[in-house]
Amino acid sequence: MKYNAAIFDMDGLLLDTEKVCMTAFKQTCIEMNIPFKQDVYLSIIGRNQAGIKPIIEQGYGELLDYSVFHPRWMQRYLAVVEHQAIPVKHGVIALLEWLQTHNIPMVVATSTHNALAQKKLRLAGLNHYFSHITSGDEVTHGKPNPEIYLLAAQRLNIDPKLCIAFEDSNNGVKAAVSANMATLQIIDLVEPDADTRALGHHIFNTMDEALTFLQSH
């Protein structure tokens, strides 16, 4: 496995933020007397704001007024992630340090807006590992479309085929694989479904497993 750069998703991969976001969603459902539909929620993971809206609206129908629900959900979520350091996922630091010792450039490709992504990484103490962030507000089509990964590679001036991508969500994996990147999926909240597994990428339960794989290859 040869690669000249490493591109990382952020939420659920580097930072344990997906549980925070889901908790905020559940609490907003309770506040508005709306059922929590886990299947609908899990299907939005990895997507940017533009991609999330139609899925929630379709999944909830008349039960939910998105224009009211979304601000309340985000208020709860941002009250945490804008002011607290979210825990770094186990094994992340060891992997980043290993890539750094091998002089592999590292960047982030996240569906989160750029300013918030920078704040999350700074609070968690990870920002110094990455030369830049490509974010969901900088692309027209969010994950599972490959645009964000292609843009990240373009900014590095490196052929996407020479990049290795790290993802947790199925939507993110589909984006990275479509960009022709070697893709490693480290499972967080969402198990890879049959369609995702059929892509033939590498799947791990922990970041430690992923690092062991890279060290042996």
N, CA and C atoms as a LAMMPS dump frame, in Angstrom:
ITEM: TIMESTEP
0
ITEM: NUMBER OF ATOMS
651
ITEM: BOX BOUNDS ff ff ff
-5.0000000000000000e+02 5.0000000000000000e+02
-5.0000000000000000e+02 5.0000000000000000e+02
-5.0000000000000000e+02 5.0000000000000000e+02
ITEM: ATOMS id mol type element x y z
1 1 1 N 0.846 -1.188 0
2 1 2 C 0 0 0
3 1 3 C 0.882 1.238 0
4 2 1 N 0.876 1.982 -1.113
5 2 2 C 1.687 3.201 -1.225
6 2 3 C 0.771 4.418 -1.217
7 3 1 N 1.145 5.411 -0.438
8 3 2 C 0.343 6.638 -0.38
9 3 3 C 1.25 7.807 -0.037
10 4 1 N 0.869 8.975 -0.548
11 4 2 C 1.664 10.19 -0.342
12 4 3 C 0.99 11.188 0.588
13 5 1 N -0.241 10.886 0.995
14 5 2 C -0.964 11.771 1.903
15 5 3 C -2.064 10.987 2.603
16 6 1 N -2.456 11.458 3.789
17 6 2 C -3.537 10.84 4.556
18 6 3 C -4.633 11.879 4.772
19 7 1 N -5.858 11.492 4.444
20 7 2 C -7.003 12.395 4.567
21 7 3 C -7.983 11.801 5.575
22 8 1 N -8.349 12.595 6.569
23 8 2 C -9.162 12.114 7.677
24 8 3 C -10.526 12.79 7.728
25 9 1 N -11.557 11.991 7.937
26 9 2 C -12.815 12.517 8.434
27 9 3 C -12.557 12.986 9.87
28 10 1 N -13.506 13.684 10.471
29 10 2 C -13.282 14.194 11.821
30 10 3 C -14.251 13.601 12.839
31 11 1 N -15.536 13.894 12.696
32 11 2 C -16.528 13.487 13.693
33 11 3 C -16.755 11.979 13.66
34 12 1 N -16.597 11.363 14.815
35 12 2 C -16.783 9.92 14.905
36 12 3 C -15.54 9.129 14.55
37 13 1 N -14.534 9.811 14.013
38 13 2 C -13.284 9.148 13.636
39 13 3 C -12.135 9.655 14.499
40 14 1 N -11.874 10.958 14.42
41 14 2 C -10.855 11.57 15.269
42 14 3 C -11.426 11.924 16.641
43 15 1 N -12.637 12.453 16.629
44 15 2 C -13.28 12.934 17.853
45 15 3 C -14.556 12.15 18.132
46 16 1 N -14.84 11.929 19.401
47 16 2 C -16.015 11.158 19.799
48 16 3 C -17.246 12.063 19.85
49 17 1 N -17.525 12.725 18.717
50 17 2 C -18.598 13.713 18.667
51 17 3 C -19.951 13.145 18.276
52 18 1 N -19.972 12 17.596
53 18 2 C -21.252 11.498 17.098
54 18 3 C -22.221 11.176 18.239
55 19 1 N -21.71 10.707 19.347
56 19 2 C -22.584 10.419 20.487
57 19 3 C -23.167 11.712 21.052
58 20 1 N -22.367 12.783 21.062
59 20 2 C -22.842 14.087 21.533
60 20 3 C -23.969 14.592 20.637
61 21 1 N -23.774 14.456 19.334
62 21 2 C -24.76 14.939 18.372
63 21 3 C -26.056 14.137 18.468
64 22 1 N -25.941 12.831 18.623
65 22 2 C -27.139 11.994 18.721
66 22 3 C -27.896 12.267 20.019
67 23 1 N -27.168 12.493 21.101
68 23 2 C -27.815 12.822 22.372
69 23 3 C -28.597 14.121 22.254
70 24 1 N -28.007 15.119 21.595
71 24 2 C -28.695 16.396 21.387
72 24 3 C -29.947 16.209 20.537
73 25 1 N -29.862 15.338 19.543
74 25 2 C -31.012 15.044 18.681
75 25 3 C -32.124 14.395 19.505
76 26 1 N -31.76 13.403 20.314
77 26 2 C -32.746 12.716 21.143
78 26 3 C -33.423 13.682 22.115
79 27 1 N -32.628 14.551 22.737
80 27 2 C -33.181 15.504 23.704
81 27 3 C -34.146 16.47 23.04
82 28 1 N -33.836 16.853 21.804
83 28 2 C -34.734 17.744 21.061
84 28 3 C -36.019 17.027 20.691
85 29 1 N -35.92 15.753 20.362
86 29 2 C -37.121 14.954 20.095
87 29 3 C -38.023 14.92 21.328
88 30 1 N -37.415 14.704 22.503
89 30 2 C -38.189 14.663 23.746
90 30 3 C -38.862 16.007 23.99
91 31 1 N -38.108 17.085 23.815
92 31 2 C -38.641 18.433 24.04
93 31 3 C -39.849 18.716 23.143
94 32 1 N -39.784 18.245 21.901
95 32 2 C -40.836 18.543 20.932
96 32 3 C -41.858 17.409 20.81
97 33 1 N -41.755 16.417 21.717
98 33 2 C -42.7 15.295 21.743
99 33 3 C -42.736 14.556 20.405
100 34 1 N -41.533 14.256 19.899
101 34 2 C -41.359 13.56 18.627
102 34 3 C -40.608 12.253 18.906
103 35 1 N -40.982 11.153 18.281
104 35 2 C -40.244 9.896 18.502
105 35 3 C -38.834 9.975 17.927
106 36 1 N -37.895 9.329 18.592
107 36 2 C -36.544 9.236 18.055
108 36 3 C -36.484 8.045 17.121
109 37 1 N -36.241 8.302 15.846
110 37 2 C -36.15 7.234 14.851
111 37 3 C -34.676 6.959 14.582
112 38 1 N -34.171 5.909 15.202
113 38 2 C -32.739 5.633 15.132
114 38 3 C -32.273 5.362 13.71
115 39 1 N -33.088 4.648 12.917
116 39 2 C -32.67 4.333 11.551
117 39 3 C -32.514 5.582 10.709
118 40 1 N -33.408 6.546 10.907
119 40 2 C -33.311 7.818 10.18
120 40 3 C -32.063 8.563 10.629
121 41 1 N -31.856 8.622 11.94
122 41 2 C -30.695 9.356 12.447
123 41 3 C -29.384 8.766 11.944
124 42 1 N -29.234 7.464 12.048
125 42 2 C -27.97 6.833 11.647
126 42 3 C -27.681 7.03 10.157
127 43 1 N -28.727 7.198 9.344
128 43 2 C -28.521 7.367 7.905
129 43 3 C -27.97 8.735 7.533
130 44 1 N -28.026 9.697 8.464
131 44 2 C -27.513 11.044 8.143
132 44 3 C -26.043 11.2 8.522
133 45 1 N -25.494 10.256 9.273
134 45 2 C -24.123 10.399 9.755
135 45 3 C -23.147 10.457 8.581
136 46 1 N -22.276 11.451 8.609
137 46 2 C -21.299 11.636 7.548
138 46 3 C -21.7 12.669 6.52
139 47 1 N -22.978 13.067 6.521
140 47 2 C -23.454 14.031 5.527
141 47 3 C -23.327 15.459 6.054
142 48 1 N -23.293 16.428 5.109
143 48 2 C -23.275 17.831 5.515
144 48 3 C -24.703 18.31 5.754
145 49 1 N -24.853 19.576 6.164
146 49 2 C -26.171 20.08 6.543
147 49 3 C -27.172 20.004 5.4
148 50 1 N -26.716 20.298 4.189
149 50 2 C -27.611 20.251 3.037
150 50 3 C -28.118 18.835 2.786
151 51 1 N -27.273 17.842 3.05
152 51 2 C -27.66 16.454 2.831
153 51 3 C -28.528 15.884 3.941
154 52 1 N -28.401 16.443 5.14
155 52 2 C -29.159 15.961 6.292
156 52 3 C -30.635 16.334 6.198
157 53 1 N -30.908 17.549 5.778
158 53 2 C -32.271 18.099 5.804
159 53 3 C -33.296 17.224 5.078
160 54 1 N -33.089 16.86 3.803
161 54 2 C -34.125 16.073 3.118
162 54 3 C -34.335 14.685 3.709
163 55 1 N -33.273 14.089 4.267
164 55 2 C -33.407 12.753 4.848
165 55 3 C -34.272 12.798 6.11
166 56 1 N -34.037 13.79 6.972
167 56 2 C -34.842 13.922 8.184
168 56 3 C -36.279 14.276 7.825
169 57 1 N -36.464 15.178 6.881
170 57 2 C -37.825 15.571 6.491
171 57 3 C -38.589 14.385 5.907
172 58 1 N -37.939 13.587 5.095
173 58 2 C -38.598 12.418 4.516
174 58 3 C -38.859 11.354 5.574
175 59 1 N -37.888 11.165 6.461
176 59 2 C -38.016 10.134 7.488
177 59 3 C -39.075 10.437 8.536
178 60 1 N -39.291 11.718 8.81
179 60 2 C -40.242 12.103 9.852
180 60 3 C -41.566 12.624 9.306
181 61 1 N -41.563 13.077 8.067
182 61 2 C -42.802 13.571 7.475
183 61 3 C -43.414 14.716 8.273
184 62 1 N -44.723 14.642 8.482
185 62 2 C -45.442 15.725 9.165
186 62 3 C -45.191 15.75 10.669
187 63 1 N -44.503 14.739 11.187
188 63 2 C -44.205 14.717 12.627
189 63 3 C -43.26 15.838 13.036
190 64 1 N -42.488 16.336 12.071
191 64 2 C -41.389 17.24 12.405
192 64 3 C -41.364 18.452 11.48
193 65 1 N -41.287 19.631 12.085
194 65 2 C -41.054 20.87 11.329
195 65 3 C -39.548 21.161 11.416
196 66 1 N -38.833 20.884 10.325
197 66 2 C -37.373 20.98 10.359
198 66 3 C -36.888 22.386 10.687
199 67 1 N -37.622 23.392 10.231
200 67 2 C -37.206 24.784 10.476
201 67 3 C -37.231 25.131 11.96
202 68 1 N -38.028 24.406 12.726
203 68 2 C -38.078 24.595 14.179
204 68 3 C -37.121 23.628 14.875
205 69 1 N -37.124 22.388 14.396
206 69 2 C -36.324 21.339 15.045
207 69 3 C -34.829 21.593 14.924
208 70 1 N -34.355 21.906 13.718
209 70 2 C -32.916 22.005 13.482
210 70 3 C -32.219 23.039 14.375
211 71 1 N -32.743 24.273 14.5
212 71 2 C -32.062 25.238 15.383
213 71 3 C -31.98 24.777 16.839
214 72 1 N -33.021 24.122 17.312
215 72 2 C -33.005 23.652 18.707
216 72 3 C -31.991 22.525 18.888
217 73 1 N -31.945 21.639 17.901
218 73 2 C -30.97 20.537 17.921
219 73 3 C -29.553 21.095 17.916
220 74 1 N -29.274 22.021 17.014
221 74 2 C -27.933 22.59 16.903
222 74 3 C -27.553 23.41 18.131
223 75 1 N -28.521 24.079 18.735
224 75 2 C -28.227 24.856 19.945
225 75 3 C -27.696 23.941 21.048
226 76 1 N -28.339 22.783 21.199
227 76 2 C -27.887 21.82 22.211
228 76 3 C -26.499 21.285 21.866
229 77 1 N -26.312 20.946 20.612
230 77 2 C -25.04 20.362 20.174
231 77 3 C -23.894 21.363 20.314
232 78 1 N -24.115 22.579 19.823
233 78 2 C -23.055 23.584 19.841
234 78 3 C -22.72 24.05 21.253
235 79 1 N -23.699 23.968 22.148
236 79 2 C -23.433 24.345 23.542
237 79 3 C -22.342 23.473 24.144
238 80 1 N -22.198 22.275 23.596
239 80 2 C -21.15 21.364 24.059
240 80 3 C -19.875 21.546 23.236
241 81 1 N -19.965 21.362 21.918
242 81 2 C -18.754 21.24 21.098
243 81 3 C -18.02 22.56 20.88
244 82 1 N -18.704 23.694 21.068
245 82 2 C -18.011 24.975 20.919
246 82 3 C -17.267 25.399 22.177
247 83 1 N -17.509 24.701 23.272
248 83 2 C -16.936 25.149 24.544
249 83 3 C -16.164 24.072 25.293
250 84 1 N -16.288 22.818 24.856
251 84 2 C -15.614 21.734 25.562
252 84 3 C -14.742 20.944 24.595
253 85 1 N -13.64 20.438 25.107
254 85 2 C -12.804 19.555 24.302
255 85 3 C -13.479 18.19 24.235
256 86 1 N -13.848 17.784 23.029
257 86 2 C -14.454 16.466 22.839
258 86 3 C -13.348 15.415 22.923
259 87 1 N -13.592 14.299 23.602
260 87 2 C -12.549 13.275 23.72
261 87 3 C -12.045 12.799 22.355
262 88 1 N -10.735 12.645 22.268
263 88 2 C -10.111 12.09 21.065
264 88 3 C -10.323 10.585 21.086
265 89 1 N -10.689 10.013 19.943
266 89 2 C -10.947 8.571 19.879
267 89 3 C -9.658 7.8 20.181
268 90 1 N -9.819 6.65 20.828
269 90 2 C -8.674 5.832 21.221
270 90 3 C -7.851 5.421 19.991
271 91 1 N -6.552 5.56 20.099
272 91 2 C -5.651 5.141 19.035
273 91 3 C -5.329 6.221 18.019
274 92 1 N -6.054 7.337 18.067
275 92 2 C -5.855 8.403 17.073
276 92 3 C -4.462 9.023 17.185
277 93 1 N -4.063 9.383 18.391
278 93 2 C -2.773 10.053 18.568
279 93 3 C -1.634 9.159 18.076
280 94 1 N -1.682 7.889 18.4
281 94 2 C -0.623 6.966 17.973
282 94 3 C -0.535 6.9 16.45
283 95 1 N -1.683 6.881 15.779
284 95 2 C -1.693 6.838 14.322
285 95 3 C -1.14 8.135 13.73
286 96 1 N -1.588 9.276 14.252
287 96 2 C -1.113 10.561 13.742
288 96 3 C 0.389 10.719 13.958
289 97 1 N 0.862 10.298 15.103
290 97 2 C 2.294 10.386 15.387
291 97 3 C 3.083 9.487 14.44
292 98 1 N 2.558 8.292 14.163
293 98 2 C 3.24 7.364 13.267
294 98 3 C 3.321 7.936 11.854
295 99 1 N 2.232 8.504 11.373
296 99 2 C 2.231 9.115 10.035
297 99 3 C 3.187 10.309 9.991
298 100 1 N 3.214 11.064 11.074
299 100 2 C 4.091 12.236 11.137
300 100 3 C 5.557 11.829 11.068
301 101 1 N 5.923 10.741 11.744
302 101 2 C 7.319 10.288 11.712
303 101 3 C 7.719 9.8 10.317
304 102 1 N 6.724 9.435 9.51
305 102 2 C 6.982 9.003 8.135
306 102 3 C 6.788 10.143 7.129
307 103 1 N 6.645 11.364 7.661
308 103 2 C 6.528 12.569 6.828
309 103 3 C 5.377 12.495 5.823
310 104 1 N 4.272 11.898 6.262
311 104 2 C 3.071 11.826 5.433
312 104 3 C 2.203 13.056 5.718
313 105 1 N 1.942 13.914 4.732
314 105 2 C 1.062 15.065 4.959
315 105 3 C -0.327 14.597 5.383
316 106 1 N -0.924 15.306 6.331
317 106 2 C -2.241 14.942 6.841
318 106 3 C -3.186 16.13 6.76
319 107 1 N -4.401 15.87 6.262
320 107 2 C -5.431 16.901 6.171
321 107 3 C -6.755 16.302 6.626
322 108 1 N -7.729 17.177 6.825
323 108 2 C -9.064 16.752 7.248
324 108 3 C -10.062 17.057 6.146
325 109 1 N -10.975 16.127 5.903
326 109 2 C -12.093 16.337 4.979
327 109 3 C -13.373 16.019 5.745
328 110 1 N -14.024 17.051 6.259
329 110 2 C -15.161 16.866 7.149
330 110 3 C -16.41 17.555 6.616
331 111 1 N -17.569 16.955 6.883
332 111 2 C -18.835 17.561 6.481
333 111 3 C -19.181 18.781 7.334
334 112 1 N -18.517 18.939 8.458
335 112 2 C -18.732 20.082 9.349
336 112 3 C -18.25 21.376 8.697
337 113 1 N -18.919 22.497 9.036
338 113 2 C -18.47 23.799 8.551
339 113 3 C -17.052 24.079 9.034
340 114 1 N -16.306 24.834 8.234
341 114 2 C -14.877 25.008 8.468
342 114 3 C -14.56 25.625 9.826
343 115 1 N -15.252 26.709 10.169
344 115 2 C -14.941 27.41 11.422
345 115 3 C -15.17 26.505 12.629
346 116 1 N -16.254 25.738 12.596
347 116 2 C -16.544 24.846 13.71
348 116 3 C -15.549 23.689 13.745
349 117 1 N -15.19 23.17 12.593
350 117 2 C -14.202 22.087 12.538
351 117 3 C -12.877 22.542 13.132
352 118 1 N -12.444 23.74 12.78
353 118 2 C -11.188 24.256 13.316
354 118 3 C -11.259 24.401 14.832
355 119 1 N -12.411 24.861 15.328
356 119 2 C -12.565 25.026 16.771
357 119 3 C -12.521 23.682 17.485
358 120 1 N -13.203 22.673 16.93
359 120 2 C -13.214 21.341 17.544
360 120 3 C -11.806 20.771 17.621
361 121 1 N -11.074 20.867 16.526
362 121 2 C -9.717 20.312 16.502
363 121 3 C -8.791 21.075 17.443
364 122 1 N -8.963 22.379 17.512
365 122 2 C -8.127 23.19 18.4
366 122 3 C -8.397 22.845 19.862
367 123 1 N -9.671 22.749 20.237
368 123 2 C -10.025 22.419 21.615
369 123 3 C -9.508 21.033 22.006
370 124 1 N -9.492 20.12 21.03
371 124 2 C -9.039 18.75 21.307
372 124 3 C -7.523 18.621 21.228
373 125 1 N -6.836 19.682 20.772
374 125 2 C -5.385 19.649 20.675
375 125 3 C -4.854 18.878 19.486
376 126 1 N -5.66 18.752 18.429
377 126 2 C -5.235 18.001 17.246
378 126 3 C -4.889 18.87 16.053
379 127 1 N -5.182 20.152 16.13
380 127 2 C -5.079 21.014 14.944
381 127 3 C -3.678 21.058 14.349
382 128 1 N -2.649 20.9 15.176
383 128 2 C -1.277 21.041 14.672
384 128 3 C -0.841 19.877 13.781
385 129 1 N -1.612 18.79 13.774
386 129 2 C -1.247 17.652 12.924
387 129 3 C -1.621 17.884 11.457
388 130 1 N -2.551 18.79 11.195
389 130 2 C -3.141 18.909 9.865
390 130 3 C -2.782 20.234 9.194
391 131 1 N -2.392 20.139 7.921
392 131 2 C -1.999 21.348 7.185
393 131 3 C -3.196 22.17 6.755
394 132 1 N -4.337 21.529 6.527
395 132 2 C -5.556 22.279 6.22
396 132 3 C -6.79 21.415 6.422
397 133 1 N -7.934 22.079 6.397
398 133 2 C -9.231 21.416 6.531
399 133 3 C -10.06 21.716 5.29
400 134 1 N -10.594 20.686 4.67
401 134 2 C -11.596 20.852 3.617
402 134 3 C -12.935 20.493 4.242
403 135 1 N -13.933 21.382 4.101
404 135 2 C -15.151 21.24 4.895
405 135 3 C -16.413 21.211 4.036
406 136 1 N -17.494 20.827 4.694
407 136 2 C -18.762 20.642 3.997
408 136 3 C -19.329 21.891 3.382
409 137 1 N -18.977 23.059 3.929
410 137 2 C -19.484 24.313 3.364
411 137 3 C -18.655 24.786 2.17
412 138 1 N -17.64 24.02 1.795
413 138 2 C -16.796 24.405 0.663
414 138 3 C -17.101 23.588 -0.593
415 139 1 N -18.061 22.678 -0.505
416 139 2 C -18.393 21.845 -1.658
417 139 3 C -19.871 21.966 -1.988
418 140 1 N -20.196 21.684 -3.234
419 140 2 C -21.593 21.711 -3.672
420 140 3 C -22.308 20.432 -3.279
421 141 1 N -21.601 19.31 -3.41
422 141 2 C -22.189 18.005 -3.124
423 141 3 C -21.444 17.36 -1.959
424 142 1 N -22.158 17.084 -0.863
425 142 2 C -21.536 16.476 0.304
426 142 3 C -21.404 14.971 0.169
427 143 1 N -20.737 14.369 1.132
428 143 2 C -20.624 12.92 1.174
429 143 3 C -22.033 12.306 1.125
430 144 1 N -22.266 11.236 0.387
431 144 2 C -21.341 10.267 -0.204
432 144 3 C -20.747 10.651 -1.562
433 145 1 N -21.026 11.853 -2.05
434 145 2 C -20.361 12.322 -3.267
435 145 3 C -18.863 12.509 -2.974
436 146 1 N -17.987 12.216 -3.928
437 146 2 C -16.532 12.294 -3.667
438 146 3 C -15.953 13.709 -3.721
439 147 1 N -16.765 14.719 -3.969
440 147 2 C -16.236 16.067 -4.215
441 147 3 C -15.292 16.547 -3.118
442 148 1 N -15.643 16.322 -1.855
443 148 2 C -14.822 16.846 -0.757
444 148 3 C -13.448 16.184 -0.728
445 149 1 N -13.379 14.897 -1.059
446 149 2 C -12.091 14.204 -1.089
447 149 3 C -11.257 14.625 -2.291
448 150 1 N -11.91 14.836 -3.409
449 150 2 C -11.187 15.294 -4.597
450 150 3 C -10.624 16.696 -4.381
451 151 1 N -11.391 17.549 -3.696
452 151 2 C -10.918 18.898 -3.405
453 151 3 C -9.733 18.859 -2.438
454 152 1 N -9.801 18.004 -1.441
455 152 2 C -8.691 17.878 -0.481
456 152 3 C -7.415 17.439 -1.19
457 153 1 N -7.536 16.466 -2.094
458 153 2 C -6.367 15.998 -2.846
459 153 3 C -5.838 17.081 -3.775
460 154 1 N -6.746 17.826 -4.379
461 154 2 C -6.35 18.922 -5.283
462 154 3 C -5.544 19.967 -4.523
463 155 1 N -5.964 20.29 -3.325
464 155 2 C -5.251 21.279 -2.522
465 155 3 C -3.865 20.785 -2.112
466 156 1 N -3.742 19.481 -1.985
467 156 2 C -2.433 18.897 -1.681
468 156 3 C -1.57 18.752 -2.928
469 157 1 N -2.211 18.9 -4.088
470 157 2 C -1.552 18.669 -5.383
471 157 3 C -1.021 17.239 -5.469
472 158 1 N -1.85 16.308 -5.003
473 158 2 C -1.504 14.887 -5
474 158 3 C -2.635 14.114 -5.672
475 159 1 N -2.274 13.177 -6.53
476 159 2 C -3.252 12.324 -7.194
477 159 3 C -4.086 11.59 -6.134
478 160 1 N -5.428 11.632 -6.24
479 160 2 C -6.261 10.922 -5.261
480 160 3 C -5.883 9.461 -5.078
481 161 1 N -5.396 8.824 -6.121
482 161 2 C -5.013 7.421 -6.032
483 161 3 C -3.815 7.208 -5.111
484 162 1 N -3.096 8.297 -4.801
485 162 2 C -1.937 8.214 -3.909
486 162 3 C -2.272 8.689 -2.504
487 163 1 N -3.581 8.82 -2.219
488 163 2 C -4.039 9.241 -0.892
489 163 3 C -4.712 8.073 -0.18
490 164 1 N -4.55 8.044 1.133
491 164 2 C -5.259 7.077 1.952
492 164 3 C -6.281 7.841 2.782
493 165 1 N -7.507 7.338 2.807
494 165 2 C -8.593 8.022 3.507
495 165 3 C -9.034 7.212 4.718
496 166 1 N -9.34 7.924 5.798
497 166 2 C -9.816 7.305 7.031
498 166 3 C -11.231 7.794 7.302
499 167 1 N -12.159 6.877 7.483
500 167 2 C -13.568 7.213 7.658
501 167 3 C -14.212 6.312 8.701
502 168 1 N -15.321 6.776 9.262
503 168 2 C -16.127 5.908 10.133
504 168 3 C -17.485 5.605 9.514
505 169 1 N -18.079 6.554 8.8
506 169 2 C -19.444 6.384 8.309
507 169 3 C -19.486 5.737 6.931
508 170 1 N -20.62 5.121 6.619
509 170 2 C -20.815 4.536 5.301
510 170 3 C -20.835 5.615 4.224
511 171 1 N -21.456 6.757 4.53
512 171 2 C -21.49 7.849 3.56
513 171 3 C -20.087 8.351 3.244
514 172 1 N -19.259 8.446 4.274
515 172 2 C -17.888 8.895 4.065
516 172 3 C -17.061 7.901 3.284
517 173 1 N -17.243 6.624 3.59
518 173 2 C -16.52 5.572 2.862
519 173 3 C -16.865 5.614 1.381
520 174 1 N -18.148 5.744 1.081
521 174 2 C -18.574 5.796 -0.325
522 174 3 C -17.927 6.978 -1.042
523 175 1 N -17.794 8.103 -0.351
524 175 2 C -17.157 9.286 -0.94
525 175 3 C -15.681 9.018 -1.228
526 176 1 N -14.978 8.452 -0.256
527 176 2 C -13.54 8.215 -0.403
528 176 3 C -13.252 7.174 -1.478
529 177 1 N -14.028 6.09 -1.483
530 177 2 C -13.833 5.05 -2.493
531 177 3 C -14.132 5.592 -3.887
532 178 1 N -15.181 6.423 -3.997
533 178 2 C -15.517 7.023 -5.293
534 178 3 C -14.427 7.957 -5.787
535 179 1 N -13.645 8.497 -4.847
536 179 2 C -12.522 9.366 -5.212
537 179 3 C -11.272 8.551 -5.555
538 180 1 N -11.404 7.232 -5.566
539 180 2 C -10.297 6.314 -5.9
540 180 3 C -9.173 6.341 -4.879
541 181 1 N -9.537 6.543 -3.615
542 181 2 C -8.535 6.529 -2.549
543 181 3 C -8.552 5.19 -1.826
544 182 1 N -7.38 4.741 -1.397
545 182 2 C -7.336 3.584 -0.498
546 182 3 C -8.065 3.991 0.774
547 183 1 N -9.051 3.207 1.175
548 183 2 C -9.949 3.647 2.244
549 183 3 C -9.962 2.674 3.407
550 184 1 N -9.788 3.225 4.62
551 184 2 C -9.866 2.454 5.851
552 184 3 C -11.061 2.953 6.647
553 185 1 N -11.966 2.058 6.988
554 185 2 C -13.134 2.406 7.793
555 185 3 C -12.945 1.893 9.206
556 186 1 N -13.046 2.82 10.173
557 186 2 C -12.975 2.451 11.583
558 186 3 C -14.368 2.669 12.147
559 187 1 N -15.032 1.608 12.521
560 187 2 C -16.455 1.652 12.861
561 187 3 C -16.695 2.481 14.117
562 188 1 N -17.726 3.35 14.058
563 188 2 C -18.15 4.125 15.228
564 188 3 C -19.594 3.731 15.57
565 189 1 N -20.566 4.57 15.275
566 189 2 C -21.955 4.258 15.603
567 189 3 C -22.621 3.366 14.575
568 190 1 N -22.158 3.435 13.337
569 190 2 C -22.849 2.745 12.241
570 190 3 C -22.018 1.581 11.726
571 191 1 N -22.606 0.396 11.779
572 191 2 C -21.96 -0.767 11.176
573 191 3 C -22.022 -0.64 9.654
574 192 1 N -20.978 -1.028 8.935
575 192 2 C -21.052 -0.995 7.477
576 192 3 C -22.134 -1.938 6.961
577 193 1 N -23.014 -1.411 6.099
578 193 2 C -24.073 -2.244 5.54
579 193 3 C -23.525 -3.063 4.377
580 194 1 N -24.38 -3.886 3.792
581 194 2 C -23.933 -4.796 2.733
582 194 3 C -23.38 -4.045 1.532
583 195 1 N -24.036 -2.945 1.151
584 195 2 C -23.568 -2.161 0.006
585 195 3 C -22.187 -1.57 0.265
586 196 1 N -21.966 -1.128 1.501
587 196 2 C -20.673 -0.538 1.847
588 196 3 C -19.593 -1.607 1.887
589 197 1 N -19.885 -2.734 2.488
590 197 2 C -18.9 -3.82 2.547
591 197 3 C -18.501 -4.294 1.15
592 198 1 N -19.442 -4.214 0.218
593 198 2 C -19.181 -4.67 -1.146
594 198 3 C -18.163 -3.789 -1.87
595 199 1 N -17.842 -2.638 -1.311
596 199 2 C -16.871 -1.738 -1.943
597 199 3 C -15.449 -2.291 -1.865
598 200 1 N -15.221 -3.216 -0.936
599 200 2 C -13.927 -3.892 -0.882
600 200 3 C -12.833 -3.134 -0.164
601 201 1 N -13.189 -2.139 0.631
602 201 2 C -12.196 -1.378 1.39
603 201 3 C -11.828 -2.151 2.664
604 202 1 N -10.965 -1.558 3.48
605 202 2 C -10.523 -2.211 4.718
606 202 3 C -11.382 -1.726 5.884
607 203 1 N -11.86 -2.645 6.704
608 203 2 C -12.747 -2.318 7.81
609 203 3 C -12.121 -2.778 9.127
610 204 1 N -12.133 -1.879 10.121
611 204 2 C -11.543 -2.187 11.426
612 204 3 C -12.486 -1.752 12.537
613 205 1 N -12.368 -2.407 13.678
614 205 2 C -13.174 -2.037 14.842
615 205 3 C -12.54 -0.913 15.647
616 206 1 N -11.215 -0.784 15.562
617 206 2 C -10.51 0.244 16.328
618 206 3 C -9.409 0.879 15.479
619 207 1 N -8.992 2.051 15.896
620 207 2 C -7.887 2.715 15.222
621 207 3 C -6.58 1.965 15.452
622 208 1 N -6.469 1.292 16.586
623 208 2 C -5.273 0.48 16.848
624 208 3 C -5.126 -0.613 15.792
625 209 1 N -6.239 -1.236 15.422
626 209 2 C -6.209 -2.27 14.369
627 209 3 C -5.759 -1.678 13.043
628 210 1 N -6.236 -0.474 12.752
629 210 2 C -5.86 0.181 11.501
630 210 3 C -4.364 0.483 11.459
631 211 1 N -3.827 0.957 12.595
632 211 2 C -2.405 1.262 12.666
633 211 3 C -1.564 -0.002 12.507
634 212 1 N -1.965 -1.075 13.155
635 212 2 C -1.248 -2.349 13.021
636 212 3 C -1.242 -2.801 11.568
637 213 1 N -2.359 -2.637 10.89
638 213 2 C -2.456 -2.997 9.468
639 213 3 C -1.479 -2.171 8.645
640 214 1 N -1.448 -0.859 8.88
641 214 2 C -0.552 0.003 8.091
642 214 3 C 0.916 -0.321 8.373
643 215 1 N 1.235 -0.596 9.616
644 215 2 C 2.619 -0.919 9.964
645 215 3 C 3.087 -2.216 9.31
646 216 1 N 2.146 -3.127 9.063
647 216 2 C 2.509 -4.403 8.442
648 216 3 C 2.5 -4.343 6.927
649 217 1 N 2.028 -3.212 6.382
650 217 2 C 1.976 -3.06 4.933
651 217 3 C 2.891 -1.923 4.465
